[in-house]
Amino acid sequence: MSSSLRRSSMPGAQKAAVLMLALGEERAATLLGRMHDDEVRDLSAAMASLGAIAAQDVEDLCNEFSREMGQAGALIGGWETTERMLLRSLPKERVAQIMDELRGPAGRTMWDKLGNVNENVLANYLKNEYPQTVAVVLSRVKPDHAARVLALLPEPFAMEVVMRMLRMESPQTEALEGVERTLKAEFMSNLARAARRDPHELMADIFNNLDRTTEARLMASLENASGESAGRIRGLMFTFEDLRRLDAQGMPVLLRAVEKDKLAIALKGASEGLRELFLKGMSERAGRMLRDDISALGPVRLRDVEEAQAAIVQLAKELAAQGELQLSDGAQEAMVE
């Protein structure tokens, strides 16, 4: 989106961001190398969120370089441009840290950032930490946010956290710094990695949840527009037929968790090879009963089959995320063959 802001109404950080982009990567890198970390962070945040700036606005902000700016035309600030520019003047590790902080929740301090993390996400992380650590974290965020997080923790664990908070004196600086380092190294960096998720991976997840008719239609259109993107998305998609990639221990785990009536409907529309793979993972008696259930179904709507298959695929992904089973990828399968 092109900005219509004029020089007089732009915040100082945005003015500096436009100027840095207009100067070019080499000149900007020299200036960034002489700045304090806080200045680099603030300027990087402004550049990353700048978006498109009209050429006229660039000229208004850079009158002394009007000729050069007139040739440059419009500018676009973004994550990649910002990161590339930072790499010219700062160590790779420092750039990674700055970009992780930018992609993470908003806030100048770690505690400000935590206050902007969804309570479900924060509670899911904290439930695996020591009660004392959780007590320190909840004592540093706003009470309303702490209350929402506390309500989502398992009750015995939540009560232990409450008791730790009641008995806790003012945390020592060293303890606070230790908690901050842990949160920055583990929790915030994971959030940042999620924020820079590959768009093809995201689209593969979306396509996985489409009905087959819509998926085929959109994939065909995407093939015409960008065969490369269509190929990448297709390679990342995980379908019901891909459950043949389950390792030897995975099939029994999935069979124990899946609803039997849903499995019968899903296998009604599966290939014979995949159906046999499921049956081999069962006892002879359970396999015979499943065959009977499938036969007794009669004609089944395609929509019902697709919904049942999608539910089982989602269940398999959840079990894999919990470490209960492994979903081998296509490359591993090809190497075995």
C-alpha positions as a Markdown table, in Angstrom:
| # | Residue | x | y | z |
|---|---|---|---|---|
| 1 | Met | 0.0 | 0.0 | 0.0 |
| 2 | Ser | 1.5 | 3.3 | -1.0 |
| 3 | Ser | 1.9 | 5.8 | 1.8 |
| 4 | Ser | 0.4 | 9.3 | 1.4 |
| 5 | Leu | 2.2 | 10.7 | 4.4 |
| 6 | Arg | 4.1 | 13.9 | 3.9 |
| 7 | Arg | 7.4 | 14.7 | 5.6 |
| 8 | Ser | 5.7 | 17.0 | 8.2 |
| 9 | Ser | 3.4 | 14.2 | 9.4 |
| 10 | Met | 5.8 | 11.2 | 9.4 |
| 11 | Pro | 7.3 | 10.1 | 12.7 |
| 12 | Gly | 11.0 | 10.5 | 13.0 |
| 13 | Ala | 11.7 | 6.8 | 12.8 |
| 14 | Gln | 9.9 | 6.5 | 9.5 |
| 15 | Lys | 11.7 | 9.5 | 8.1 |
| 16 | Ala | 15.0 | 7.8 | 9.1 |
| 17 | Ala | 13.9 | 4.5 | 7.6 |
| 18 | Val | 13.0 | 6.2 | 4.2 |
| 19 | Leu | 16.4 | 7.9 | 4.2 |
| 20 | Met | 18.3 | 4.7 | 4.9 |
| 21 | Leu | 16.5 | 2.9 | 2.1 |
| 22 | Ala | 17.1 | 5.7 | -0.2 |
| 23 | Leu | 20.8 | 5.9 | 0.5 |
| 24 | Gly | 21.3 | 2.3 | -0.7 |
| 25 | Glu | 22.6 | -0.7 | 1.2 |
| 26 | Glu | 26.3 | 0.2 | 1.2 |
| 27 | Arg | 25.9 | 3.7 | 2.6 |
| 28 | Ala | 23.2 | 2.7 | 5.0 |
| 29 | Ala | 25.4 | -0.2 | 6.3 |
| 30 | Thr | 28.1 | 2.3 | 7.2 |
| 31 | Leu | 25.6 | 4.4 | 9.3 |
| 32 | Leu | 24.0 | 1.3 | 10.9 |
| 33 | Gly | 27.5 | 0.1 | 12.0 |
| 34 | Arg | 27.9 | 3.3 | 14.0 |
| 35 | Met | 24.6 | 3.2 | 15.8 |
| 36 | His | 23.7 | 1.8 | 19.2 |
| 37 | Asp | 21.8 | -1.4 | 19.4 |
| 38 | Asp | 18.6 | 0.3 | 20.5 |
| 39 | Glu | 18.8 | 2.7 | 17.6 |
| 40 | Val | 19.4 | -0.2 | 15.2 |
| 41 | Arg | 16.4 | -2.0 | 16.6 |
| 42 | Asp | 14.1 | 1.0 | 16.4 |
| 43 | Leu | 15.2 | 1.8 | 12.9 |
| 44 | Ser | 15.0 | -1.8 | 11.7 |
| 45 | Ala | 11.4 | -2.0 | 13.1 |
| 46 | Ala | 10.5 | 1.2 | 11.1 |
| 47 | Met | 12.1 | -0.2 | 7.9 |
| 48 | Ala | 10.4 | -3.6 | 8.2 |
| 49 | Ser | 7.0 | -2.0 | 8.6 |
| 50 | Leu | 7.4 | 0.8 | 6.1 |
| 51 | Gly | 5.8 | -0.7 | 3.1 |
| 52 | Ala | 5.7 | 1.3 | -0.2 |
| 53 | Ile | 6.6 | 5.0 | -0.2 |
| 54 | Ala | 5.7 | 7.2 | -3.1 |
| 55 | Ala | 8.6 | 8.8 | -5.0 |
| 56 | Gln | 7.3 | 12.3 | -4.2 |
| 57 | Asp | 7.4 | 11.5 | -0.5 |
| 58 | Val | 11.0 | 10.3 | -0.9 |
| 59 | Glu | 12.0 | 13.5 | -2.6 |
| 60 | Asp | 10.3 | 15.6 | 0.1 |
| 61 | Leu | 12.3 | 13.8 | 2.7 |
| 62 | Cys | 15.6 | 13.8 | 0.8 |
| 63 | Asn | 15.8 | 17.3 | -0.8 |
| 64 | Glu | 19.6 | 17.4 | -0.8 |
| 65 | Phe | 19.6 | 14.1 | -2.8 |
| 66 | Ser | 16.7 | 15.0 | -5.1 |
| 67 | Arg | 18.4 | 14.0 | -8.3 |
| 68 | Glu | 19.4 | 10.6 | -7.0 |
| 69 | Met | 16.0 | 10.1 | -5.3 |
| 70 | Gly | 14.2 | 11.1 | -8.5 |
| 71 | Gln | 16.0 | 8.2 | -10.3 |
| 72 | Ala | 15.3 | 5.8 | -7.5 |
| 73 | Gly | 11.5 | 6.2 | -7.7 |
| 74 | Ala | 9.3 | 4.4 | -5.2 |
| 75 | Leu | 10.8 | 2.4 | -2.4 |
| 76 | Ile | 9.5 | -0.7 | -0.7 |
| 77 | Gly | 10.6 | -1.6 | 2.9 |
| 78 | Gly | 10.2 | -5.1 | 4.1 |
| 79 | Trp | 11.7 | -8.0 | 6.1 |
| 80 | Glu | 14.1 | -9.2 | 3.4 |
| 81 | Thr | 15.4 | -5.7 | 2.6 |
| 82 | Thr | 15.9 | -4.9 | 6.2 |
| 83 | Glu | 17.7 | -8.1 | 7.0 |
| 84 | Arg | 20.0 | -7.8 | 3.9 |
| 85 | Met | 21.0 | -4.3 | 4.9 |
| 86 | Leu | 21.7 | -5.3 | 8.5 |
| 87 | Leu | 24.0 | -8.1 | 7.3 |
| 88 | Arg | 26.3 | -5.6 | 5.6 |
| 89 | Ser | 27.3 | -4.0 | 8.9 |
| 90 | Leu | 26.4 | -6.5 | 11.8 |
| 91 | Pro | 27.4 | -10.1 | 12.6 |
| 92 | Lys | 25.0 | -12.7 | 11.4 |
| 93 | Glu | 24.1 | -13.8 | 14.9 |
| 94 | Arg | 23.3 | -10.2 | 15.9 |
| 95 | Val | 21.1 | -9.7 | 12.8 |
| 96 | Ala | 19.3 | -13.0 | 13.5 |
| 97 | Gln | 18.6 | -11.8 | 17.1 |
| 98 | Ile | 17.3 | -8.4 | 15.9 |
| 99 | Met | 15.1 | -9.9 | 13.2 |
| 100 | Asp | 13.7 | -12.5 | 15.7 |
| 101 | Glu | 12.8 | -9.6 | 18.1 |
| 102 | Leu | 11.1 | -7.7 | 15.2 |
| 103 | Arg | 9.1 | -10.7 | 14.1 |
| 104 | Gly | 8.1 | -11.5 | 17.7 |
| 105 | Pro | 5.3 | -9.7 | 19.7 |
| 106 | Ala | 5.5 | -6.0 | 19.9 |
| 107 | Gly | 7.1 | -4.3 | 22.9 |
| 108 | Arg | 10.5 | -2.8 | 23.9 |
| 109 | Thr | 11.2 | -5.1 | 26.9 |
| 110 | Met | 10.7 | -8.9 | 27.2 |
| 111 | Trp | 7.8 | -8.3 | 29.6 |
| 112 | Asp | 6.1 | -5.9 | 27.2 |
| 113 | Lys | 6.4 | -8.5 | 24.5 |
| 114 | Leu | 5.0 | -11.2 | 26.8 |
| 115 | Gly | 2.0 | -9.0 | 27.5 |
| 116 | Asn | 1.2 | -9.1 | 23.7 |
| 117 | Val | 1.4 | -12.9 | 23.4 |
| 118 | Asn | -1.9 | -14.7 | 23.2 |
| 119 | Glu | -2.8 | -16.3 | 26.6 |
| 120 | Asn | -3.3 | -19.7 | 25.0 |
| 121 | Val | 0.1 | -19.7 | 23.4 |
| 122 | Leu | 1.8 | -18.4 | 26.6 |
| 123 | Ala | 0.0 | -20.9 | 28.8 |
| 124 | Asn | 0.9 | -23.8 | 26.5 |
| 125 | Tyr | 4.6 | -22.9 | 26.9 |
| 126 | Leu | 4.6 | -22.1 | 30.6 |
| 127 | Lys | 2.8 | -25.4 | 31.6 |
| 128 | Asn | 6.1 | -27.2 | 30.8 |
| 129 | Glu | 8.3 | -24.8 | 32.9 |
| 130 | Tyr | 9.2 | -24.9 | 36.6 |
| 131 | Pro | 6.5 | -23.3 | 38.8 |
| 132 | Gln | 9.0 | -20.8 | 40.1 |
| 133 | Thr | 9.7 | -19.6 | 36.6 |
| 134 | Val | 6.0 | -19.3 | 35.8 |
| 135 | Ala | 5.5 | -17.4 | 39.1 |
| 136 | Val | 8.2 | -14.9 | 38.0 |
| 137 | Val | 6.7 | -14.5 | 34.6 |
| 138 | Leu | 3.1 | -13.9 | 35.8 |
| 139 | Ser | 4.3 | -11.5 | 38.4 |
| 140 | Arg | 5.9 | -9.3 | 35.7 |
| 141 | Val | 3.0 | -9.1 | 33.2 |
| 142 | Lys | -0.2 | -7.2 | 33.6 |
| 143 | Pro | -2.7 | -8.7 | 36.2 |
| 144 | Asp | -5.5 | -9.2 | 33.6 |
| 145 | His | -3.2 | -11.1 | 31.3 |
| 146 | Ala | -1.7 | -13.1 | 34.1 |
| 147 | Ala | -5.2 | -14.1 | 35.2 |
| 148 | Arg | -6.1 | -15.4 | 31.7 |
| 149 | Val | -2.9 | -17.4 | 31.5 |
| 150 | Leu | -3.4 | -18.8 | 35.0 |
| 151 | Ala | -6.9 | -20.0 | 34.2 |
| 152 | Leu | -5.6 | -22.0 | 31.3 |
| 153 | Leu | -2.9 | -23.9 | 33.3 |
| 154 | Pro | -3.7 | -27.4 | 34.8 |
| 155 | Glu | -5.3 | -26.8 | 38.2 |
| 156 | Pro | -2.7 | -28.5 | 40.5 |
| 157 | Phe | 0.1 | -26.8 | 38.6 |
| 158 | Ala | -1.7 | -23.4 | 38.7 |
| 159 | Met | -2.2 | -23.7 | 42.5 |
| 160 | Glu | 1.5 | -24.4 | 42.9 |
| 161 | Val | 2.3 | -21.3 | 40.9 |
| 162 | Val | -0.1 | -19.3 | 43.1 |
| 163 | Met | 1.6 | -20.5 | 46.2 |
| 164 | Arg | 5.0 | -19.6 | 44.8 |
| 165 | Met | 3.8 | -16.1 | 43.9 |
| 166 | Leu | 2.4 | -15.6 | 47.4 |
| 167 | Arg | 5.7 | -16.6 | 49.0 |
| 168 | Met | 7.9 | -14.9 | 46.4 |
| 169 | Glu | 9.9 | -11.8 | 47.4 |
| 170 | Ser | 11.2 | -9.3 | 44.9 |
| 171 | Pro | 13.1 | -11.4 | 42.3 |
| 172 | Gln | 16.8 | -10.8 | 42.3 |
| 173 | Thr | 18.2 | -9.1 | 39.2 |
| 174 | Glu | 20.2 | -12.2 | 38.3 |
| 175 | Ala | 17.1 | -14.4 | 38.5 |
| 176 | Leu | 15.1 | -12.1 | 36.3 |
| 177 | Glu | 17.9 | -11.9 | 33.7 |
| 178 | Gly | 18.1 | -15.7 | 33.7 |
| 179 | Val | 14.4 | -16.0 | 33.0 |
| 180 | Glu | 14.6 | -13.3 | 30.3 |
| 181 | Arg | 17.5 | -15.1 | 28.6 |
| 182 | Thr | 15.5 | -18.4 | 28.6 |
| 183 | Leu | 12.4 | -16.8 | 27.2 |
| 184 | Lys | 14.3 | -15.0 | 24.5 |
| 185 | Ala | 16.3 | -18.0 | 23.5 |
| 186 | Glu | 13.4 | -20.5 | 23.5 |
| 187 | Phe | 9.9 | -19.0 | 23.5 |
| 188 | Met | 10.4 | -15.8 | 21.6 |
| 189 | Ser | 12.7 | -17.3 | 19.0 |
| 190 | Asn | 10.1 | -20.1 | 18.3 |
| 191 | Leu | 7.4 | -17.4 | 17.9 |
| 192 | Ala | 9.6 | -15.5 | 15.4 |
| 193 | Arg | 10.3 | -18.7 | 13.4 |
| 194 | Ala | 6.6 | -19.3 | 13.2 |
| 195 | Ala | 6.1 | -15.7 | 12.0 |
| 196 | Arg | 8.5 | -16.2 | 9.0 |
| 197 | Arg | 6.8 | -19.5 | 8.0 |
| 198 | Asp | 7.2 | -20.4 | 4.3 |
| 199 | Pro | 4.1 | -19.1 | 2.5 |
| 200 | His | 4.1 | -22.3 | 0.4 |
| 201 | Glu | 3.9 | -24.3 | 3.6 |
| 202 | Leu | 1.0 | -22.2 | 4.7 |
| 203 | Met | -0.8 | -22.6 | 1.4 |
| 204 | Ala | -0.3 | -26.4 | 1.6 |
| 205 | Asp | -2.1 | -26.4 | 4.9 |
| 206 | Ile | -4.9 | -24.4 | 3.4 |
| 207 | Phe | -5.2 | -26.6 | 0.4 |
| 208 | Asn | -5.2 | -29.7 | 2.7 |
| 209 | Asn | -8.4 | -28.3 | 4.2 |
| 210 | Leu | -10.2 | -27.6 | 0.9 |
| 211 | Asp | -12.7 | -30.1 | -0.6 |
| 212 | Arg | -11.3 | -32.0 | -3.5 |
| 213 | Thr | -13.3 | -30.2 | -6.2 |
| 214 | Thr | -12.1 | -26.7 | -5.0 |
| 215 | Glu | -8.6 | -28.0 | -4.5 |
| 216 | Ala | -8.4 | -29.4 | -8.0 |
| 217 | Arg | -9.8 | -26.2 | -9.5 |
| 218 | Leu | -7.4 | -23.9 | -7.6 |
| 219 | Met | -4.4 | -26.1 | -8.2 |
| 220 | Ala | -5.1 | -26.2 | -11.9 |
| 221 | Ser | -5.3 | -22.4 | -12.0 |
| 222 | Leu | -2.1 | -22.1 | -10.0 |
| 223 | Glu | -0.4 | -24.5 | -12.4 |
| 224 | Asn | -1.1 | -22.0 | -15.2 |
| 225 | Ala | 0.0 | -19.0 | -13.2 |
| 226 | Ser | 3.1 | -20.5 | -11.6 |
| 227 | Gly | 3.9 | -24.2 | -12.2 |
| 228 | Glu | 6.9 | -23.9 | -9.7 |
| 229 | Ser | 4.7 | -22.7 | -6.8 |
| 230 | Ala | 2.1 | -25.4 | -7.6 |
| 231 | Gly | 4.7 | -28.0 | -7.5 |
| 232 | Arg | 6.1 | -26.8 | -4.2 |
| 233 | Ile | 2.7 | -26.7 | -2.6 |
| 234 | Arg | 1.8 | -30.1 | -3.9 |
| 235 | Gly | 5.0 | -31.5 | -2.4 |
| 236 | Leu | 4.2 | -30.0 | 1.0 |
| 237 | Met | 0.6 | -31.2 | 1.1 |
| 238 | Phe | -0.3 | -34.2 | 3.3 |
| 239 | Thr | -3.3 | -36.2 | 2.2 |
| 240 | Phe | -5.1 | -39.2 | 3.4 |
| 241 | Glu | -3.2 | -41.4 | 0.9 |
| 242 | Asp | 0.0 | -40.1 | 2.4 |
| 243 | Leu | -0.8 | -42.1 | 5.5 |
| 244 | Arg | 0.9 | -45.0 | 3.8 |
| 245 | Arg | 4.1 | -43.2 | 4.9 |
| 246 | Leu | 3.4 | -44.0 | 8.5 |
| 247 | Asp | 6.3 | -45.9 | 10.1 |
| 248 | Ala | 5.8 | -49.4 | 11.5 |
| 249 | Gln | 4.8 | -48.2 | 15.0 |
| 250 | Gly | 2.7 | -45.4 | 13.8 |
| 251 | Met | -0.3 | -47.3 | 12.3 |
| 252 | Pro | -1.3 | -49.1 | 15.6 |
| 253 | Val | -1.1 | -45.7 | 17.4 |
| 254 | Leu | -3.3 | -44.1 | 14.9 |
| 255 | Leu | -5.8 | -47.0 | 14.9 |
| 256 | Arg | -6.1 | -46.8 | 18.6 |
| 257 | Ala | -7.0 | -43.1 | 18.5 |
| 258 | Val | -9.3 | -42.9 | 15.5 |
| 259 | Glu | -13.1 | -43.3 | 15.7 |
| 260 | Lys | -14.0 | -46.6 | 14.1 |
| 261 | Asp | -17.1 | -45.4 | 12.3 |
| 262 | Lys | -15.1 | -42.5 | 10.8 |
| 263 | Leu | -12.4 | -44.9 | 9.7 |
| 264 | Ala | -14.9 | -47.0 | 7.8 |
| 265 | Ile | -16.2 | -44.0 | 5.9 |
| 266 | Ala | -12.7 | -42.7 | 5.2 |
| 267 | Leu | -11.6 | -46.1 | 3.8 |
| 268 | Lys | -14.7 | -46.4 | 1.7 |
| 269 | Gly | -13.2 | -43.9 | -0.6 |
| 270 | Ala | -9.5 | -44.9 | -0.2 |
| 271 | Ser | -7.3 | -46.8 | -2.6 |
| 272 | Glu | -7.2 | -50.6 | -2.2 |
| 273 | Gly | -3.5 | -50.4 | -1.2 |
| 274 | Leu | -4.1 | -48.0 | 1.6 |
| 275 | Arg | -7.2 | -49.9 | 2.8 |
| 276 | Glu | -5.1 | -53.1 | 3.1 |
| 277 | Leu | -2.4 | -51.2 | 4.9 |
| 278 | Phe | -4.9 | -50.2 | 7.6 |
| 279 | Leu | -6.3 | -53.7 | 7.8 |
| 280 | Lys | -2.8 | -55.2 | 8.2 |
| 281 | Gly | -2.3 | -53.0 | 11.3 |
| 282 | Met | -5.3 | -54.6 | 13.0 |
| 283 | Ser | -5.9 | -58.0 | 14.5 |
| 284 | Glu | -7.6 | -60.5 | 12.2 |
| 285 | Arg | -10.9 | -60.2 | 14.0 |
| 286 | Ala | -10.8 | -56.3 | 14.0 |
| 287 | Gly | -9.9 | -56.3 | 10.3 |
| 288 | Arg | -12.8 | -58.6 | 9.5 |
| 289 | Met | -15.2 | -56.4 | 11.4 |
| 290 | Leu | -13.9 | -53.3 | 9.6 |
| 291 | Arg | -14.5 | -54.9 | 6.2 |
| 292 | Asp | -18.0 | -55.8 | 7.3 |
| 293 | Asp | -18.6 | -52.2 | 8.4 |
| 294 | Ile | -17.3 | -50.8 | 5.1 |
| 295 | Ser | -19.5 | -53.2 | 3.1 |
| 296 | Ala | -22.5 | -52.3 | 5.2 |
| 297 | Leu | -22.2 | -48.6 | 4.5 |
| 298 | Gly | -23.5 | -48.8 | 0.9 |
| 299 | Pro | -23.1 | -45.7 | -1.2 |
| 300 | Val | -21.5 | -42.8 | 0.7 |
| 301 | Arg | -21.5 | -39.1 | -0.3 |
| 302 | Leu | -18.1 | -37.9 | -1.5 |
| 303 | Arg | -18.3 | -35.0 | 0.9 |
| 304 | Asp | -18.7 | -37.4 | 3.9 |
| 305 | Val | -15.7 | -39.4 | 2.8 |
| 306 | Glu | -13.5 | -36.3 | 2.4 |
| 307 | Glu | -14.5 | -35.0 | 5.8 |
| 308 | Ala | -13.7 | -38.3 | 7.5 |
| 309 | Gln | -10.4 | -38.5 | 5.7 |
| 310 | Ala | -9.5 | -34.9 | 6.6 |
| 311 | Ala | -10.3 | -35.6 | 10.3 |
| 312 | Ile | -8.0 | -38.6 | 10.4 |
| 313 | Val | -5.2 | -36.7 | 8.7 |
| 314 | Gln | -5.6 | -34.0 | 11.2 |
| 315 | Leu | -5.5 | -36.6 | 14.0 |
| 316 | Ala | -2.3 | -38.1 | 12.6 |
| 317 | Lys | -0.7 | -34.6 | 12.5 |
| 318 | Glu | -1.7 | -34.0 | 16.1 |
| 319 | Leu | -0.2 | -37.3 | 17.2 |
| 320 | Ala | 3.0 | -36.6 | 15.3 |
| 321 | Ala | 3.3 | -33.2 | 17.0 |
| 322 | Gln | 3.0 | -34.9 | 20.3 |
| 323 | Gly | 5.7 | -37.4 | 19.4 |
| 324 | Glu | 3.3 | -40.3 | 19.4 |
| 325 | Leu | 4.1 | -41.3 | 15.8 |
| 326 | Gln | 6.3 | -40.2 | 12.9 |
| 327 | Leu | 5.1 | -39.1 | 9.4 |
| 328 | Ser | 7.9 | -39.9 | 7.0 |
| 329 | Asp | 8.4 | -37.5 | 4.1 |
| 330 | Gly | 8.5 | -38.5 | 0.4 |
| 331 | Ala | 12.3 | -38.1 | 0.2 |
| 332 | Gln | 12.8 | -40.7 | 3.0 |
| 333 | Glu | 10.4 | -43.1 | 1.3 |
| 334 | Ala | 12.2 | -42.7 | -2.1 |
| 335 | Met | 15.6 | -43.5 | -0.4 |
| 336 | Val | 14.2 | -46.7 | 1.1 |
| 337 | Glu | 12.8 | -47.9 | -2.2 |
